[in-house]
Amino acid sequence: MDLLCTTCAYYAYDEDYEEYVCDCQLDEDDYYRIMQGNYKSCPYYRNGDEYMVVRKQI
């Protein structure tokens, strides 16, 4: 798990697995490319910080 996963909007608790998982909807090809490790960071990462916009306004 990448450290950025914990702040990602797609990082959600799955009650069936009883752990946090990536909830981004990927097809098999995308999943394969990510698992190969060709990316330096996740291309699907979305900041889950809801207050980021508010801090920029201050």
N, CA, C and O atoms as a Tinker XYZ file with bonds, in Angstrom:
   232  protein
     1  N      0.838000   -1.189000    0.000000    73     2
     2  CA     0.000000    0.000000    0.000000    64     1     3
     3  C      0.872000    1.238000    0.000000    63     2     4     5
     4  O      1.816000    1.347000    0.782000    81     3
     5  N      0.562000    2.133000   -0.849000    73     3     6
     6  CA     1.246000    3.416000   -0.934000    64     5     7
     7  C      0.752000    4.306000    0.204000    63     6     8     9
     8  O     -0.400000    4.198000    0.624000    81     7
     9  N      1.609000    5.169000    0.694000    73     7    10
    10  CA     1.204000    6.079000    1.770000    64     9    11
    11  C      0.085000    7.006000    1.333000    63    10    12    13
    12  O     -0.701000    7.450000    2.170000    81    11
    13  N     -0.010000    7.311000    0.053000    73    11    14
    14  CA    -1.075000    8.183000   -0.425000    64    13    15
    15  C     -2.435000    7.501000   -0.391000    63    14    16    17
    16  O     -3.461000    8.180000   -0.425000    81    15
    17  N     -2.465000    6.198000   -0.326000    73    15    18
    18  CA    -3.746000    5.483000   -0.323000    64    17    19
    19  C     -4.638000    5.924000    0.831000    63    18    20    21
    20  O     -5.854000    6.014000    0.665000    81    19
    21  N     -4.074000    6.194000    1.968000    73    19    22
    22  CA    -4.886000    6.548000    3.131000    64    21    23
    23  C     -5.580000    7.895000    2.975000    63    22    24    25
    24  O     -6.560000    8.157000    3.673000    81    23
    25  N     -5.101000    8.756000    2.081000    73    23    26
    26  CA    -5.734000   10.049000    1.858000    64    25    27
    27  C     -6.550000   10.077000    0.570000    63    26    28    29
    28  O     -7.115000   11.110000    0.214000    81    27
    29  N     -6.611000    8.951000   -0.126000    73    27    30
    30  CA    -7.326000    8.883000   -1.409000    64    29    31
    31  C     -8.834000    8.775000   -1.192000    63    30    32    33
    32  O     -9.293000    8.132000   -0.247000    81    31
    33  N     -9.590000    9.409000   -2.075000    73    31    34
    34  CA   -11.049000    9.374000   -1.992000    64    33    35
    35  C    -11.596000    7.974000   -2.258000    63    34    36    37
    36  O    -12.708000    7.659000   -1.836000    81    35
    37  N    -10.833000    7.130000   -2.950000    73    35    38
    38  CA   -11.279000    5.773000   -3.263000    64    37    39
    39  C    -10.945000    4.757000   -2.175000    63    38    40    41
    40  O    -11.334000    3.595000   -2.287000    81    39
    41  N    -10.246000    5.159000   -1.145000    73    39    42
    42  CA    -9.831000    4.262000   -0.067000    64    41    43
    43  C    -10.984000    4.126000    0.916000    63    42    44    45
    44  O    -11.291000    5.061000    1.656000    81    43
    45  N    -11.621000    2.958000    0.923000    73    43    46
    46  CA   -12.836000    2.783000    1.728000    64    45    47
    47  C    -12.790000    1.468000    2.498000    63    46    48    49
    48  O    -12.103000    0.523000    2.110000    81    47
    49  N    -13.533000    1.432000    3.590000    73    47    50
    50  CA   -13.594000    0.228000    4.411000    64    49    51
    51  C    -14.588000   -0.760000    3.792000    63    50    52    53
    52  O    -15.730000   -0.408000    3.498000    81    51
    53  N    -14.138000   -1.991000    3.604000    73    51    54
    54  CA   -14.989000   -3.048000    3.053000    64    53    55
    55  C    -15.373000   -3.979000    4.199000    63    54    56    57
    56  O    -14.514000   -4.636000    4.787000    81    55
    57  N    -16.656000   -4.031000    4.511000    73    55    58
    58  CA   -17.122000   -4.840000    5.640000    64    57    59
    59  C    -16.973000   -6.337000    5.382000    63    58    60    61
    60  O    -16.792000   -7.106000    6.327000    81    59
    61  N    -17.046000   -6.766000    4.118000    73    59    62
    62  CA   -16.870000   -8.186000    3.806000    64    61    63
    63  C    -15.450000   -8.654000    4.103000    63    62    64    65
    64  O    -15.255000   -9.722000    4.682000    81    63
    65  N    -14.451000   -7.851000    3.703000    73    63    66
    66  CA   -13.048000   -8.195000    3.947000    64    65    67
    67  C    -12.557000   -7.733000    5.309000    63    66    68    69
    68  O    -11.512000   -8.178000    5.784000    81    67
    69  N    -13.320000   -6.831000    5.942000    73    67    70
    70  CA   -12.963000   -6.242000    7.232000    64    69    71
    71  C    -11.607000   -5.541000    7.191000    63    70    72    73
    72  O    -10.793000   -5.668000    8.106000    81    71
    73  N    -11.387000   -4.800000    6.107000    73    71    74
    74  CA   -10.179000   -4.004000    5.960000    64    73    75
    75  C    -10.425000   -2.919000    4.910000    63    74    76    77
    76  O    -11.427000   -2.945000    4.196000    81    75
    77  N     -9.506000   -1.980000    4.832000    73    75    78
    78  CA    -9.612000   -0.917000    3.848000    64    77    79
    79  C     -9.101000   -1.410000    2.501000    63    78    80    81
    80  O     -8.096000   -2.116000    2.422000    81    79
    81  N     -9.806000   -1.028000    1.450000    73    79    82
    82  CA    -9.447000   -1.427000    0.087000    64    81    83
    83  C     -9.611000   -0.236000   -0.853000    63    82    84    85
    84  O    -10.254000    0.755000   -0.510000    81    83
    85  N     -9.025000   -0.346000   -2.034000    73    83    86
    86  CA    -9.210000    0.661000   -3.072000    64    85    87
    87  C    -10.540000    0.379000   -3.754000    63    86    88    89
    88  O    -10.758000   -0.711000   -4.282000    81    87
    89  N    -11.423000    1.367000   -3.738000    73    87    90
    90  CA   -12.772000    1.199000   -4.279000    64    89    91
    91  C    -12.906000    1.799000   -5.683000    63    90    92    93
    92  O    -14.019000    2.030000   -6.155000    81    91
    93  N    -11.784000    2.048000   -6.343000    73    91    94
    94  CA   -11.803000    2.592000   -7.699000    64    93    95
    95  C    -12.206000    1.482000   -8.664000    63    94    96    97
    96  O    -11.694000    0.366000   -8.578000    81    95
    97  N    -13.112000    1.784000   -9.572000    73    95    98
    98  CA   -13.588000    0.790000  -10.531000    64    97    99
    99  C    -12.588000    0.660000  -11.677000    63    98   100   101
   100  O    -12.536000    1.514000  -12.562000    81    99
   101  N    -11.800000   -0.406000  -11.658000    73    99   102
   102  CA   -10.784000   -0.653000  -12.681000    64   101   103
   103  C    -11.181000   -1.849000  -13.525000    63   102   104   105
   104  O    -11.821000   -2.780000  -13.036000    81   103
   105  N    -10.800000   -1.822000  -14.793000    73   103   106
   106  CA   -10.983000   -3.023000  -15.590000    64   105   107
   107  C     -9.720000   -3.884000  -15.437000    63   106   108   109
   108  O     -8.759000   -3.462000  -14.795000    81   107
   109  N     -9.721000   -5.058000  -16.009000    73   107   110
   110  CA    -8.603000   -5.989000  -15.828000    64   109   111
   111  C     -7.286000   -5.427000  -16.358000    63   110   112   113
   112  O     -6.235000   -5.643000  -15.754000    81   111
   113  N     -7.332000   -4.715000  -17.473000    73   111   114
   114  CA    -6.113000   -4.156000  -18.060000    64   113   115
   115  C     -5.498000   -3.099000  -17.157000    63   114   116   117
   116  O     -4.286000   -3.097000  -16.943000    81   115
   117  N     -6.318000   -2.202000  -16.627000    73   115   118
   118  CA    -5.820000   -1.169000  -15.718000    64   117   119
   119  C     -5.220000   -1.797000  -14.465000    63   118   120   121
   120  O     -4.144000   -1.404000  -14.013000    81   119
   121  N     -5.925000   -2.769000  -13.914000    73   119   122
   122  CA    -5.443000   -3.435000  -12.704000    64   121   123
   123  C     -4.098000   -4.114000  -12.963000    63   122   124   125
   124  O     -3.197000   -4.040000  -12.127000    81   123
   125  N     -3.960000   -4.761000  -14.090000    73   123   126
   126  CA    -2.709000   -5.438000  -14.444000    64   125   127
   127  C     -1.555000   -4.438000  -14.541000    63   126   128   129
   128  O     -0.467000   -4.696000  -14.027000    81   127
   129  N     -1.789000   -3.293000  -15.200000    73   127   130
   130  CA    -0.730000   -2.290000  -15.335000    64   129   131
   131  C     -0.299000   -1.735000  -13.981000    63   130   132   133
   132  O      0.888000   -1.506000  -13.752000    81   131
   133  N     -1.251000   -1.521000  -13.093000    73   131   134
   134  CA    -0.906000   -1.002000  -11.767000    64   133   135
   135  C     -0.121000   -2.046000  -10.969000    63   134   136   137
   136  O      0.848000   -1.705000  -10.291000    81   135
   137  N     -0.531000   -3.305000  -11.046000    73   135   138
   138  CA     0.142000   -4.366000  -10.298000    64   137   139
   139  C      1.548000   -4.642000  -10.829000    63   138   140   141
   140  O      2.380000   -5.175000  -10.094000    81   139
   141  N      1.834000   -4.295000  -12.076000    73   139   142
   142  CA     3.179000   -4.449000  -12.620000    64   141   143
   143  C      4.144000   -3.455000  -11.996000    63   142   144   145
   144  O      5.354000   -3.678000  -12.005000    81   143
   145  N      3.631000   -2.377000  -11.461000    73   143   146
   146  CA     4.470000   -1.387000  -10.806000    64   145   147
   147  C      5.122000   -0.417000  -11.771000    63   146   148   149
   148  O      6.178000    0.135000  -11.460000    81   147
   149  N      4.531000   -0.195000  -12.919000    73   147   150
   150  CA     5.101000    0.717000  -13.905000    64   149   151
   151  C      4.881000    2.184000  -13.561000    63   150   152   153
   152  O      5.486000    3.058000  -14.181000    81   151
   153  N      4.037000    2.466000  -12.596000    73   151   154
   154  CA     3.729000    3.842000  -12.220000    64   153   155
   155  C      4.507000    4.234000  -10.970000    63   154   156   157
   156  O      4.677000    3.428000  -10.054000    81   155
   157  N      4.978000    5.477000  -10.941000    73   155   158
   158  CA     5.630000    5.985000   -9.737000    64   157   159
   159  C      4.590000    6.328000   -8.677000    63   158   160   161
   160  O      4.858000    6.236000   -7.479000    81   159
   161  N      3.401000    6.726000   -9.129000    73   159   162
   162  CA     2.291000    6.988000   -8.228000    64   161   163
   163  C      1.013000    6.523000   -8.917000    63   162   164   165
   164  O      0.992000    6.326000  -10.131000    81   163
   165  N     -0.027000    6.353000   -8.156000    73   163   166
   166  CA    -1.281000    5.832000   -8.688000    64   165   167
   167  C     -1.929000    6.869000   -9.611000    63   166   168   169
   168  O     -2.146000    8.007000   -9.195000    81   167
   169  N     -2.241000    6.495000  -10.856000    73   167   170
   170  CA    -2.864000    7.451000  -11.775000    64   169   171
   171  C     -4.329000    7.743000  -11.437000    63   170   172   173
   172  O     -4.915000    8.670000  -11.996000    81   171
   173  N     -4.921000    6.972000  -10.537000    73   171   174
   174  CA    -6.321000    7.149000  -10.171000    64   173   175
   175  C     -6.502000    7.856000   -8.834000    63   174   176   177
   176  O     -7.625000    8.005000   -8.352000    81   175
   177  N     -5.397000    8.290000   -8.239000    73   175   178
   178  CA    -5.459000    8.947000   -6.937000    64   177   179
   179  C     -6.284000   10.225000   -7.004000    63   178   180   181
   180  O     -6.077000   11.062000   -7.883000    81   179
   181  N     -7.214000   10.367000   -6.078000    73   179   182
   182  CA    -8.001000   11.590000   -5.918000    64   181   183
   183  C     -7.954000   11.968000   -4.444000    63   182   184   185
   184  O     -8.293000   11.163000   -3.577000    81   183
   185  N     -7.537000   13.182000   -4.171000    73   183   186
   186  CA    -7.418000   13.626000   -2.788000    64   185   187
   187  C     -8.790000   13.595000   -2.121000    63   186   188   189
   188  O     -9.749000   14.186000   -2.617000    81   187
   189  N     -8.868000   12.903000   -0.999000    73   187   190
   190  CA   -10.117000   12.779000   -0.263000    64   189   191
   191  C    -10.299000   13.831000    0.806000    63   190   192   193
   192  O    -11.227000   13.745000    1.609000    81   191
   193  N     -9.424000   14.825000    0.828000    73   191   194
   194  CA    -9.499000   15.886000    1.825000    64   193   195
   195  C    -10.619000   16.852000    1.456000    63   194   196   197
   196  O    -10.463000   17.672000    0.551000    81   195
   197  N    -11.738000   16.757000    2.151000    73   195   198
   198  CA   -12.896000   17.585000    1.855000    64   197   199
   199  C    -12.684000   19.060000    2.208000    63   198   200   201
   200  O    -13.408000   19.924000    1.714000    81   199
   201  N    -11.714000   19.343000    3.043000    73   199   202
   202  CA   -11.503000   20.704000    3.509000    64   201   203
   203  C    -10.394000   21.425000    2.753000    63   202   204   205
   204  O    -10.051000   22.557000    3.095000    81   203
   205  N     -9.827000   20.787000    1.728000    73   203   206
   206  CA    -8.729000   21.387000    0.975000    64   205   207
   207  C     -9.170000   22.704000    0.312000    63   206   208   209
   208  O     -8.417000   23.677000    0.317000    81   207
   209  N    -10.360000   22.737000   -0.245000    73   207   210
   210  CA   -10.873000   23.937000   -0.906000    64   209   211
   211  C    -11.051000   25.057000    0.109000    63   210   212   213
   212  O    -10.740000   26.212000   -0.178000    81   211
   213  N    -11.544000   24.724000    1.285000    73   211   214
   214  CA   -11.772000   25.739000    2.324000    64   213   215
   215  C    -10.454000   26.355000    2.761000    63   214   216   217
   216  O    -10.371000   27.571000    2.937000    81   215
   217  N     -9.428000   25.545000    2.939000    73   215   218
   218  CA    -8.121000   26.076000    3.367000    64   217   219
   219  C     -7.549000   27.017000    2.314000    63   218   220   221
   220  O     -6.870000   27.980000    2.670000    81   219
   221  N     -7.799000   26.775000    1.039000    73   219   222
   222  CA    -7.286000   27.663000   -0.010000    64   221   223
   223  C     -7.996000   29.018000    0.020000    63   222   224   225
   224  O     -7.419000   30.022000   -0.396000    81   223
   225  N     -9.224000   29.057000    0.500000    73   223   226
   226  CA    -9.987000   30.306000    0.528000    64   225   227
   227  C     -9.567000   31.208000    1.675000    63   226   228   229
   228  O     -9.805000   32.415000    1.641000    81   227
   229  N     -8.947000   30.631000    2.683000    73   227   230
   230  CA    -8.547000   31.417000    3.866000    64   229   231
   231  C     -7.295000   32.204000    3.600000    63   230   232
   232  O     -6.817000   32.920000    4.480000    81   231
